[in-house]
């Protein structure tokens, strides 16, 4: 993977490359501005001014750049359904387990599962790269002397990249949860290589995914939302490792991004300019992803009364959408947040997420 940041005008970019998954984002000179009252960024009363331009930057470049020959996160996200839907071997493994003495069935199941295990390894390795990239982005978006609001205005390309990472992450985890066979297939692979080790047999695939790598991958895919868990851990690690940086720099950055998403979704003037369902999902995934990160790093979380995130408003926006399209996002709030079940969480918010 390569990460590169360039600040001087006229262009800013963040490049992340990794075999099948790469992104390259170019932002125009900072004539595109987003201005909002700092009180809103801090969670107080106020209104957003020209917020549309900021979020259009987040979305327009994600859709335009692929047509210019540049592979963006949106392209990567669109490739996920096909990739994850093929990461299971249907009935071959079940038949192989039920007929352990059928050599032909064992061979078919093994030949089917090996290339899929290699693909799972690529996703796992990519999660490690995402973890490092996220911490670099947080450092750039929270470091002094600028406030988080000023950073999001000045570093729009990086803010866009942060949003794209969250979009990819929730998209991946949604698809992973719809494919429970992934863990079953991988368990079959691990049992097979363990049995072969006992019999002093070495398979070529072990050069690609050995027992140690398989154990790490197993822990990763055992999580309900593995990519989101990785980003949550990365955010908490960033906060703990940067003790001289006020935690408010990180939480204010996250709460501001949440507010931008919510306003875009609930304001008819902005909502009417969405050109596709995917743009709507992009906004909602980013909003939910940022809420979850905030809830993990803030001492009292996102659900308490003193939170700078309007949780009631965010949940209300999600529940106004088609149930099928947001059920995964609501489940992410229910099961991957840290403070939902705290005593400080209001009964109304809990009821909204039931």
KEKE-3310 file (N, C-alpha, C; in steps of 0.2 Angstrom, whole numbers, plus 5000, padded with zeros to 4 digits):
npx = (5004:5002:5003:5000:5001:4997:4998:5000:4992:4988:4981:4975:4978:4974:4981:4978:4983:4980:4982:4967:4959:4959:4961:4960:4960:4956:4956:4949:4956:4955:4942:4930:4920:4915:4904:4900:4891:4901:4895:4886:4895:4900:4889:4879:4865:4861:4864:4867:4877:4879:4882:4879:4889:4900:4896:4893:4906:4911:4903:4902:4915:4917:4909:4912:4926:4929:4925:4935:4945:4950:4951:4940:4934:4920:4919:4926:4917:4906:4910:4910:4898:4898:4910:4909:4898:4902:4910:4908:4904:4892:4884:4895:4904:4896:4892:4904:4907:4897:4900:4914:4922:4922:4932:4931:4922:4928:4939:4933:4926:4938:4945:4936:4935:4948:4953:4944:4947:4959:4955:4948:4958:4964:4955:4956:4969:4968:4960:4969:4977:4968:4966:4978:4978:4967:4971:4981:4973:4965:4974:4978:4966:4964:4974:4983:4986:4973:4955:4944:4933:4938:4948:4940:4935:4947:4954:4947:4948:4953:4943:4933:4939:4939:4925:4923:4930:4922:4910:4913:4917:4905:4897:4904:4903:4889:4886:4894:4887:4876:4881:4882:4889:4902:4910:4908:4913:4927:4930:4930:4941:4951:4950:4954:4967:4973:4971:4979:4991:4993:4994:5006:5006:5009:5001:5000:4993:4995:5006:5001:4991:4994:4994:4995:4991:4978:4972:4972:4964:4953:4949:4946:4935:4926:4920:4904:4903:4917:4925:4921:4923:4937:4940:4935:4943:4955:4952:4951:4964:4971:4967:4971:4985:4989:4990:4993:4985:4970:4955:4943:4946:4946:4933:4925:4927:4921:4908:4904:4905:4894:4883:4883:4880:4867:4860:4860:4852:4840:4835:4824:4828:4841:4841:4833:4841:4849:4854:4853:4849:4860:4868:4860:4861:4875:4876:4869:4876:4889:4885:4881:4892:4901:4895:4896:4910:4912:4905:4913:4925:4922:4921:4908:4900:4889:4875:4871:4863:4872:4879:4886:4880:4865:4856:4843:4838:4846:4842:4829:4829:4835:4824:4814:4817:4816:4812:4820:4831:4838:4839:4851:4859:4853:4854:4868:4869:4862:4870:4884:4888:4894:4889:4875:4867:4869:4865:4864:4858:4844:4827:4819:4827:4832:4820:4817:4826:4822)
npy = (4994:5011:5027:5044:5061:5077:5094:5108:5120:5118:5106:5093:5077:5060:5045:5028:5012:4995:4980:4974:4983:5000:5017:5034:5050:5066:5083:5098:5115:5124:5131:5127:5128:5125:5132:5133:5138:5138:5134:5125:5114:5112:5106:5114:5126:5133:5136:5127:5134:5134:5121:5111:5112:5106:5093:5089:5089:5078:5068:5070:5068:5055:5049:5054:5052:5038:5037:5044:5036:5033:5022:5022:5023:5021:5013:5001:4998:4994:4983:4974:4966:4955:4949:4945:4937:4927:4921:4908:4891:4884:4869:4860:4859:4855:4843:4836:4836:4828:4816:4810:4800:4800:4803:4810:4819:4826:4832:4840:4849:4855:4860:4870:4879:4884:4895:4904:4906:4913:4924:4929:4932:4943:4953:4953:4957:4970:4976:4979:4988:4998:5001:5008:5018:5025:5030:5039:5048:5053:5060:5070:5077:5082:5088:5101:5118:5120:5120:5106:5109:5119:5111:5102:5110:5115:5104:5096:5085:5075:5074:5069:5057:5050:5049:5040:5029:5025:5022:5011:5002:5000:4995:4983:4976:4974:4966:4955:4950:4945:4934:4920:4908:4910:4910:4896:4890:4894:4888:4874:4874:4877:4866:4856:4859:4858:4844:4839:4843:4835:4823:4825:4831:4843:4856:4866:4878:4882:4889:4901:4904:4901:4891:4900:4913:4909:4908:4921:4927:4920:4925:4938:4937:4931:4942:4951:4962:4965:4974:4986:4985:4984:4998:5005:5000:5006:5019:5021:5017:5027:5039:5035:5034:5047:5056:5069:5076:5084:5075:5080:5086:5075:5069:5080:5082:5070:5072:5083:5079:5070:5078:5085:5075:5072:5084:5085:5074:5076:5088:5095:5102:5099:5086:5083:5085:5073:5061:5048:5032:5026:5037:5042:5031:5031:5043:5039:5028:5034:5043:5034:5026:5036:5039:5028:5027:5038:5035:5025:5031:5042:5047:5046:5042:5042:5043:5049:5063:5074:5072:5078:5074:5073:5061:5056:5063:5058:5044:5045:5050:5039:5030:5035:5030:5017:5002:4990:4995:5001:4993:4985:4996:5001:4990:4990:5001:4996:4985:4986:4998:5006:5011:5011:5004:5009:5017:5030:5032:5038:5032:5034:5035:5022:5015:5019:5012:4999)
npz = (5000:4997:5003:5001:5004:4998:5001:4995:4985:4967:4969:4979:4986:4991:4990:4989:4987:4983:4976:4970:4976:4976:4978:4972:4974:4969:4973:4968:4967:4982:4980:4982:4995:5012:5023:5040:5055:5069:5081:5078:5074:5086:5092:5096:5095:5078:5060:5045:5032:5015:5015:5006:4995:5001:5003:4991:4985:4992:4986:4971:4966:4969:4960:4947:4945:4942:4929:4923:4922:4934:4948:4960:4977:4976:4965:4970:4980:4973:4967:4977:4980:4970:4973:4987:4987:4980:4989:4995:4995:4992:4992:4992:5002:5013:5008:5008:5021:5026:5020:5023:5018:5005:4992:4980:4982:4993:4986:4977:4985:4991:4981:4977:4989:4991:4982:4986:4999:4998:4993:5004:5012:5006:5008:5022:5024:5018:5027:5037:5031:5029:5042:5046:5037:5041:5053:5049:5042:5052:5060:5052:5051:5063:5070:5078:5072:5069:5071:5072:5063:5055:5049:5042:5032:5026:5022:5012:5003:5010:5020:5012:5008:5020:5022:5011:5015:5027:5020:5012:5022:5029:5019:5016:5028:5029:5018:5022:5033:5027:5021:5029:5026:5024:5036:5039:5028:5029:5041:5037:5029:5038:5047:5038:5034:5047:5049:5039:5044:5055:5049:5043:5031:5018:5010:4994:4996:5008:5008:5005:5013:5028:5044:5055:5049:5045:5058:5062:5053:5055:5068:5064:5054:5063:5069:5070:5062:5054:5048:5052:5066:5065:5061:5072:5083:5078:5078:5092:5096:5090:5098:5111:5109:5106:5117:5120:5112:5113:5116:5112:5100:5091:5093:5090:5077:5072:5076:5069:5056:5056:5058:5046:5037:5042:5041:5027:5023:5029:5025:5013:5002:5000:4999:4988:4978:4976:4965:4964:4972:4977:4981:4992:5000:5003:5010:5022:5026:5029:5039:5050:5052:5057:5068:5076:5077:5085:5097:5102:5105:5113:5130:5137:5126:5112:5115:5126:5135:5134:5123:5107:5096:5088:5091:5091:5080:5070:5070:5067:5054:5048:5050:5042:5030:5017:5025:5021:5016:5026:5037:5040:5044:5055:5063:5065:5073:5084:5088:5087:5093:5108:5120:5120:5129:5141:5157:5155:5143:5135:5138:5127:5116:5116:5114:5101:5094:5095)
capx = (5000:5006:4999:5003:4997:5000:4994:5000:4987:4981:4978:4977:4976:4976:4981:4979:4983:4981:4979:4961:4956:4963:4957:4964:4955:4959:4951:4950:4958:4950:4937:4924:4920:4909:4905:4894:4893:4905:4891:4883:4900:4900:4883:4874:4860:4864:4861:4872:4877:4882:4884:4878:4895:4905:4895:4894:4913:4911:4900:4903:4921:4916:4906:4915:4933:4929:4924:4941:4950:4953:4947:4938:4931:4914:4920:4927:4911:4901:4913:4909:4893:4900:4916:4907:4893:4906:4914:4905:4904:4886:4883:4900:4907:4891:4892:4910:4907:4893:4903:4921:4926:4921:4938:4930:4918:4933:4943:4929:4926:4944:4946:4931:4936:4955:4953:4940:4951:4964:4951:4946:4965:4965:4950:4959:4975:4966:4957:4975:4979:4963:4967:4984:4976:4962:4974:4984:4968:4963:4980:4978:4960:4963:4981:4984:4983:4966:4950:4941:4929:4943:4951:4936:4935:4953:4956:4941:4949:4954:4937:4930:4942:4937:4919:4923:4932:4916:4905:4916:4917:4898:4895:4907:4900:4882:4887:4897:4882:4872:4884:4885:4893:4909:4913:4908:4918:4933:4931:4931:4948:4956:4950:4957:4975:4975:4971:4985:4997:4993:4997:5013:5005:5009:4998:5003:4989:4998:5011:4997:4987:4996:4989:4995:4987:4971:4970:4971:4958:4947:4947:4943:4928:4921:4916:4898:4905:4924:4929:4919:4927:4944:4940:4933:4949:4960:4951:4953:4971:4973:4966:4976:4992:4990:4988:4994:4980:4963:4950:4938:4948:4943:4925:4921:4928:4916:4901:4903:4903:4888:4879:4883:4876:4860:4856:4859:4847:4833:4833:4821:4831:4847:4839:4830:4847:4852:4853:4852:4848:4866:4870:4857:4865:4882:4876:4867:4882:4894:4882:4881:4899:4904:4892:4899:4917:4911:4902:4918:4930:4920:4920:4901:4897:4885:4868:4869:4860:4877:4882:4886:4877:4858:4855:4836:4837:4849:4838:4823:4831:4835:4818:4810:4819:4813:4815:4824:4838:4841:4839:4858:4862:4850:4857:4874:4868:4860:4874:4891:4890:4897:4886:4868:4863:4871:4860:4863:4854:4836:4822:4816:4832:4832:4813:4818:4831:4820)
capy = (5000:5018:5033:5050:5067:5083:5100:5114:5121:5118:5100:5089:5070:5055:5039:5022:5007:4988:4976:4975:4988:5006:5024:5040:5056:5073:5088:5104:5120:5125:5136:5124:5129:5123:5136:5133:5141:5134:5132:5118:5109:5110:5103:5119:5129:5136:5133:5126:5138:5132:5114:5107:5112:5102:5086:5088:5087:5071:5063:5071:5066:5048:5046:5056:5050:5032:5038:5047:5030:5032:5018:5025:5019:5019:5007:4996:4996:4991:4976:4970:4961:4950:4946:4942:4932:4921:4918:4902:4885:4881:4863:4856:4858:4851:4836:4834:4834:4822:4810:4811:4795:4801:4806:4814:4825:4830:4835:4846:4855:4858:4865:4876:4883:4887:4902:4909:4908:4918:4931:4932:4934:4949:4957:4954:4962:4976:4979:4981:4994:5003:5004:5012:5024:5029:5034:5045:5053:5057:5064:5076:5081:5084:5091:5109:5123:5121:5116:5101:5112:5122:5105:5099:5115:5116:5097:5093:5079:5070:5072:5065:5050:5047:5047:5034:5023:5023:5019:5005:4998:4997:4991:4977:4972:4972:4960:4949:4947:4941:4927:4916:4903:4912:4907:4889:4887:4895:4883:4868:4875:4876:4859:4852:4860:4855:4837:4837:4844:4829:4817:4827:4833:4850:4858:4872:4883:4884:4895:4908:4905:4895:4890:4906:4917:4907:4909:4928:4928:4917:4930:4944:4935:4930:4948:4952:4968:4965:4980:4992:4983:4987:5005:5007:4999:5010:5026:5021:5017:5034:5043:5033:5035:5054:5059:5077:5079:5084:5070:5084:5087:5069:5069:5086:5081:5065:5075:5088:5075:5067:5084:5087:5070:5072:5089:5083:5069:5078:5095:5093:5106:5096:5079:5083:5085:5067:5058:5040:5028:5024:5043:5042:5026:5034:5048:5036:5024:5038:5045:5028:5024:5041:5039:5022:5028:5043:5031:5021:5035:5047:5044:5044:5039:5046:5042:5053:5070:5079:5071:5083:5071:5072:5054:5056:5066:5053:5038:5047:5051:5032:5026:5037:5027:5010:4997:4985:4998:5003:4988:4984:5002:5001:4984:4992:5005:4992:4979:4988:5003:5004:5014:5011:5001:5013:5020:5037:5033:5039:5027:5036:5032:5014:5013:5020:5007:4992)
capz = (5000:4997:5006:5000:5005:4995:5003:4991:4979:4966:4970:4985:4985:4995:4986:4993:4982:4985:4971:4967:4980:4977:4977:4970:4975:4967:4974:4965:4971:4987:4979:4984:5002:5016:5029:5044:5061:5074:5086:5075:5074:5093:5095:5099:5089:5072:5054:5040:5026:5009:5016:5000:4992:5004:5002:4984:4984:4994:4981:4964:4964:4969:4954:4941:4944:4939:4921:4920:4922:4940:4952:4966:4982:4974:4961:4974:4984:4968:4966:4983:4980:4967:4977:4993:4985:4978:4994:4998:4990:4992:4995:4991:5009:5017:5006:5010:5028:5027:5017:5024:5015:4997:4990:4975:4985:4996:4981:4974:4990:4993:4975:4977:4994:4991:4979:4990:5005:4996:4992:5010:5014:5003:5012:5028:5023:5016:5033:5040:5027:5031:5049:5046:5033:5045:5058:5046:5041:5059:5062:5047:5052:5070:5072:5079:5076:5067:5074:5067:5058:5050:5045:5037:5027:5022:5020:5009:4999:5016:5023:5007:5009:5027:5021:5007:5019:5031:5016:5010:5028:5031:5013:5016:5033:5027:5013:5025:5037:5023:5019:5035:5024:5024:5041:5038:5023:5031:5046:5034:5027:5044:5049:5033:5035:5053:5049:5035:5048:5059:5044:5040:5024:5016:5004:4992:4998:5015:5007:5004:5020:5033:5050:5059:5045:5046:5065:5063:5048:5059:5073:5060:5052:5068:5071:5066:5057:5055:5045:5057:5072:5064:5061:5079:5086:5075:5081:5099:5097:5089:5104:5116:5107:5105:5123:5120:5108:5116:5113:5109:5092:5087:5094:5087:5070:5070:5077:5064:5050:5057:5057:5039:5034:5045:5037:5020:5023:5032:5022:5007:4997:4998:4997:4981:4973:4976:4959:4964:4978:4980:4984:4998:5005:5004:5016:5028:5029:5032:5046:5055:5053:5061:5075:5079:5080:5090:5103:5104:5108:5118:5137:5138:5121:5108:5116:5132:5134:5133:5117:5102:5091:5088:5090:5090:5074:5066:5070:5064:5047:5045:5050:5037:5023:5016:5030:5019:5015:5032:5043:5042:5047:5062:5067:5067:5079:5090:5091:5087:5097:5115:5126:5119:5135:5147:5160:5153:5137:5137:5136:5120:5111:5116:5111:5094:5091:5096)
cpx = (5004:5001:5003:4999:5001:4995:4994:4995:4992:4978:4980:4974:4978:4976:4982:4978:4984:4978:4973:4957:4961:4958:4962:4960:4959:4954:4953:4953:4953:4945:4930:4924:4914:4909:4899:4896:4896:4901:4888:4888:4901:4894:4878:4869:4864:4861:4868:4872:4882:4885:4884:4885:4900:4903:4894:4901:4914:4908:4901:4909:4921:4913:4909:4922:4933:4929:4930:4946:4953:4948:4946:4935:4924:4914:4922:4921:4906:4904:4912:4904:4895:4905:4913:4902:4896:4910:4910:4904:4898:4886:4889:4903:4902:4891:4898:4910:4903:4895:4911:4925:4926:4927:4936:4926:4923:4937:4939:4928:4932:4946:4942:4933:4943:4955:4949:4943:4956:4961:4949:4953:4966:4961:4953:4965:4973:4963:4963:4977:4974:4964:4973:4982:4971:4966:4978:4979:4966:4968:4980:4972:4959:4969:4980:4987:4975:4961:4947:4937:4933:4946:4947:4934:4941:4955:4950:4942:4950:4948:4933:4933:4940:4930:4918:4925:4926:4911:4907:4915:4910:4895:4898:4904:4893:4882:4889:4892:4877:4874:4887:4889:4900:4913:4913:4913:4925:4935:4933:4939:4953:4956:4954:4965:4977:4976:4977:4991:4998:4996:5003:5012:5006:5006:5000:4999:4992:5003:5008:4994:4989:4992:4989:4991:4980:4968:4968:4965:4952:4944:4943:4936:4923:4917:4910:4900:4913:4927:4927:4923:4934:4945:4939:4940:4955:4959:4953:4960:4974:4973:4971:4983:4994:4987:4988:4988:4973:4958:4945:4940:4945:4936:4922:4922:4922:4909:4899:4901:4896:4882:4878:4879:4868:4856:4855:4853:4840:4831:4831:4825:4838:4846:4836:4835:4851:4850:4852:4851:4855:4869:4867:4860:4872:4881:4874:4873:4887:4891:4883:4888:4902:4901:4895:4906:4916:4909:4908:4924:4928:4919:4913:4897:4892:4877:4866:4866:4866:4881:4881:4883:4869:4856:4847:4834:4840:4845:4832:4824:4831:4829:4813:4811:4815:4816:4820:4831:4842:4842:4846:4861:4859:4853:4864:4874:4866:4866:4882:4893:4891:4893:4878:4864:4866:4865:4858:4859:4847:4832:4819:4820:4832:4825:4814:4822:4828:4817)
cpy = (5006:5023:5039:5056:5073:5089:5106:5114:5120:5112:5097:5082:5066:5048:5033:5016:5000:4983:4977:4981:4994:5012:5029:5046:5062:5078:5094:5109:5122:5131:5133:5124:5126:5128:5134:5136:5136:5131:5125:5113:5107:5107:5108:5121:5132:5133:5132:5131:5135:5125:5110:5107:5107:5095:5084:5086:5080:5066:5064:5067:5058:5045:5048:5053:5043:5033:5041:5042:5029:5027:5021:5020:5016:5013:5001:4993:4992:4984:4971:4964:4955:4946:4942:4937:4926:4917:4913:4897:4881:4875:4858:4854:4853:4844:4833:4832:4828:4816:4810:4806:4795:4806:4812:4820:4830:4835:4841:4851:4858:4863:4871:4881:4887:4894:4907:4911:4913:4924:4934:4935:4941:4954:4958:4958:4969:4980:4982:4988:5000:5006:5009:5019:5028:5033:5040:5050:5057:5061:5071:5080:5083:5088:5098:5112:5124:5117:5111:5104:5115:5116:5103:5104:5115:5109:5093:5086:5073:5068:5068:5057:5046:5045:5040:5028:5020:5019:5012:5000:4995:4993:4984:4973:4970:4966:4954:4946:4944:4935:4923:4911:4904:4909:4899:4886:4888:4890:4876:4869:4874:4869:4854:4853:4857:4847:4835:4838:4838:4823:4819:4828:4841:4852:4865:4878:4886:4889:4901:4909:4899:4895:4897:4912:4915:4908:4917:4930:4926:4922:4936:4943:4933:4936:4948:4957:4969:4971:4986:4991:4986:4994:5008:5006:5004:5017:5026:5021:5024:5039:5041:5034:5042:5057:5066:5080:5079:5079:5074:5085:5081:5069:5074:5085:5076:5068:5080:5084:5072:5072:5085:5082:5071:5078:5088:5078:5072:5085:5093:5096:5102:5089:5078:5083:5078:5064:5051:5038:5027:5031:5043:5037:5028:5038:5044:5031:5028:5041:5040:5027:5029:5041:5033:5023:5033:5039:5027:5025:5040:5044:5042:5042:5044:5046:5046:5060:5075:5078:5076:5080:5071:5065:5053:5058:5061:5047:5039:5047:5043:5029:5029:5034:5020:5005:4992:4988:5000:4998:4986:4990:5002:4996:4986:4996:5001:4988:4981:4994:5001:5006:5014:5009:5004:5016:5027:5038:5033:5033:5028:5033:5025:5012:5014:5015:4999:4989)
cpz = (5000:4999:5004:5000:5002:4997:4998:4986:4973:4968:4977:4984:4990:4990:4990:4988:4985:4980:4968:4970:4980:4976:4975:4970:4974:4969:4971:4969:4976:4986:4981:4992:5006:5022:5033:5051:5066:5079:5084:5076:5082:5096:5097:5093:5084:5066:5049:5034:5021:5011:5010:4996:4995:5003:4995:4982:4986:4989:4974:4962:4964:4963:4947:4940:4940:4931:4918:4920:4928:4944:4959:4971:4980:4969:4965:4978:4979:4966:4971:4983:4976:4970:4983:4992:4983:4983:4998:4993:4990:4995:4995:4998:5013:5015:5008:5017:5030:5024:5017:5020:5007:4995:4985:4977:4989:4992:4978:4979:4991:4987:4975:4983:4994:4988:4983:4997:5004:4995:4999:5014:5012:5006:5019:5028:5021:5022:5037:5037:5029:5038:5049:5042:5037:5050:5055:5044:5047:5061:5058:5049:5059:5073:5073:5073:5074:5071:5069:5062:5053:5046:5040:5031:5023:5019:5017:5006:5005:5019:5018:5007:5015:5026:5016:5011:5023:5026:5014:5016:5029:5025:5014:5022:5032:5023:5017:5030:5033:5020:5025:5032:5024:5029:5041:5033:5025:5037:5043:5031:5033:5047:5044:5034:5041:5053:5044:5039:5052:5055:5041:5033:5023:5010:5001:4994:5004:5014:5006:5010:5024:5039:5054:5055:5046:5053:5065:5059:5052:5064:5070:5058:5057:5071:5067:5060:5058:5053:5050:5064:5071:5064:5068:5083:5084:5078:5089:5100:5095:5094:5109:5115:5107:5111:5124:5116:5111:5113:5110:5101:5088:5087:5090:5079:5068:5071:5071:5057:5050:5056:5050:5036:5036:5041:5030:5019:5025:5029:5015:5001:4995:4996:4990:4976:4972:4969:4959:4971:4981:4984:4991:5003:5007:5010:5022:5031:5032:5039:5051:5057:5058:5068:5079:5082:5085:5097:5106:5108:5113:5125:5139:5132:5117:5110:5122:5130:5132:5127:5112:5096:5092:5087:5088:5082:5069:5065:5066:5056:5044:5045:5045:5030:5023:5021:5027:5018:5021:5038:5045:5046:5054:5066:5069:5073:5085:5093:5090:5090:5105:5121:5125:5126:5141:5150:5158:5147:5138:5134:5129:5115:5110:5112:5103:5090:5092:5090)
residu = (UNK:UNK:UNK:UNK:UNK:UNK:UNK:UNK:UNK:UNK:UNK:UNK:UNK:UNK:UNK:UNK:UNK:UNK:UNK:UNK:UNK:UNK:UNK:UNK:UNK:UNK:UNK:UNK:UNK:UNK:UNK:UNK:UNK:UNK:UNK:UNK:UNK:UNK:UNK:UNK:UNK:UNK:UNK:UNK:UNK:UNK:UNK:UNK:UNK:UNK:UNK:UNK:UNK:UNK:UNK:UNK:UNK:UNK:UNK:UNK:UNK:UNK:UNK:UNK:UNK:UNK:UNK:UNK:UNK:UNK:UNK:UNK:UNK:UNK:UNK:UNK:UNK:UNK:UNK:UNK:UNK:UNK:UNK:UNK:UNK:UNK:UNK:UNK:UNK:UNK:UNK:UNK:UNK:UNK:UNK:UNK:UNK:UNK:UNK:UNK:UNK:UNK:UNK:UNK:UNK:UNK:UNK:UNK:UNK:UNK:UNK:UNK:UNK:UNK:UNK:UNK:UNK:UNK:UNK:UNK:UNK:UNK:UNK:UNK:UNK:UNK:UNK:UNK:UNK:UNK:UNK:UNK:UNK:UNK:UNK:UNK:UNK:UNK:UNK:UNK:UNK:UNK:UNK:UNK:UNK:UNK:UNK:UNK:UNK:UNK:UNK:UNK:UNK:UNK:UNK:UNK:UNK:UNK:UNK:UNK:UNK:UNK:UNK:UNK:UNK:UNK:UNK:UNK:UNK:UNK:UNK:UNK:UNK:UNK:UNK:UNK:UNK:UNK:UNK:UNK:UNK:UNK:UNK:UNK:UNK:UNK:UNK:UNK:UNK:UNK:UNK:UNK:UNK:UNK:UNK:UNK:UNK:UNK:UNK:UNK:UNK:UNK:UNK:UNK:UNK:UNK:UNK:UNK:UNK:UNK:UNK:UNK:UNK:UNK:UNK:UNK:UNK:UNK:UNK:UNK:UNK:UNK:UNK:UNK:UNK:UNK:UNK:UNK:UNK:UNK:UNK:UNK:UNK:UNK:UNK:UNK:UNK:UNK:UNK:UNK:UNK:UNK:UNK:UNK:UNK:UNK:UNK:UNK:UNK:UNK:UNK:UNK:UNK:UNK:UNK:UNK:UNK:UNK:UNK:UNK:UNK:UNK:UNK:UNK:UNK:UNK:UNK:UNK:UNK:UNK:UNK:UNK:UNK:UNK:UNK:UNK:UNK:UNK:UNK:UNK:UNK:UNK:UNK:UNK:UNK:UNK:UNK:UNK:UNK:UNK:UNK:UNK:UNK:UNK:UNK:UNK:UNK:UNK:UNK:UNK:UNK:UNK:UNK:UNK:UNK:UNK:UNK:UNK:UNK:UNK:UNK:UNK:UNK:UNK:UNK:UNK:UNK:UNK:UNK:UNK:UNK:UNK:UNK:UNK:UNK:UNK:UNK:UNK:UNK:UNK:UNK:UNK:UNK:UNK:UNK:UNK:UNK:UNK:UNK:UNK:UNK:UNK:UNK:UNK:UNK:UNK:UNK:UNK:UNK:UNK:UNK:UNK:UNK:UNK)
# end
